[in-house]
Amino acid sequence: MLFVPQEGENGLPPLLFFMNAQLLEDAAKVITEPQVLINAVSRRVRQLTAGSRPMVEAEFRMGLADIALMEIAKGKLAVAPKPAA
C-alpha cells in the first residue's frame, strides 16, 4: 500500500511511505481516526529518523513507517489528546 501525505506547511514535497497493509489494519484498530493515525505515524517516523530507538523488535527490511505502525498496533505508542490552552 502506498500512502502519500499532503504537502507540509514548510512547503517541502510530500514523502512516500510504503506500509505493510496488515500492520496498517492492526494500527487502525487501535487509533480509529484516520487523520490521527496518519499524524501519529508521521511524527514517529520523524523521531525514528532523528535517532530514536524502536520500541518493538524490527524485522528485516521493515521501513520506518512499518515500525511506527507496529508500535501502535502493539500498544507501545499511544496518542494523548492535546491539552486545553
N, C-alpha and C positions, 0 to 999 in steps of 0.2 A: 504494500500500500504506500502511496506517495502522498505526503502532506506538504502543502506549500502555504506557509503563513503569509499574511498580508505584509506589505512594506511597512517597516517600522517607522516610528516617529523621527528617528535620526536620519531618515532618507536612504538608508542602506538597502540594497536589493534583497529580496526575500531569500531565505535559506531553504535548502531542500533537506528534508529528513526522510530517510527510508525506515519505516517502522514495521515491526512484526505485527501482523494482523491479530494474532491470538493475544499478544501482550496488550494491544490496544483495546480489545474487547474486555479483557480482565481488568484493566485500569478503569475503563468506562463504567464498570460495575461499582467501583469504589468512589470515583468522582463522576457523578452522573451528568453534570452540566458541561457540555462540550467546550464552551469558551474557557471555563475554569480549568478543565483538563489541559487544554492547549497551553494556557498561560503557565500552569504548573510544570509541564514538561519542558517548555521553552526556558523557564527560569532555571530549572535543574540542569538542563543541558549547558547553559552558560556557566553554572557553578562547576560542573564536571570539566568543562573546557578550561576553566581557570585553575584547575588542580585539585578540586575536592575529590575525596575517595568515594567510590561507590559503596552504598550500604547493603548491597547484595553481591553474591558471587557472580561476576560477569562471565558469560560463556564465550568461547572462541568466536571471533568475528561479530560480536554484538556492537551495534552502534551506540552512541551516547543517548539517543532518544529511546532505544530499547532498554537501556539500563534505567533511565528515568521511569519508563512505563512499568518495568518490573518492580522498582522500588515502591511505586504507588500501589500496584496490584498486591504486593506482599505486605502492605500496611507499614512500610518503613518511612514513607513520606506522606504527610498529611497537609491539607490546606486549611488554614485558620481564617475566619472572617476578619476583614480589615477593621481595626478598632475605630470607634466613632471619634470624630475630631472635637 
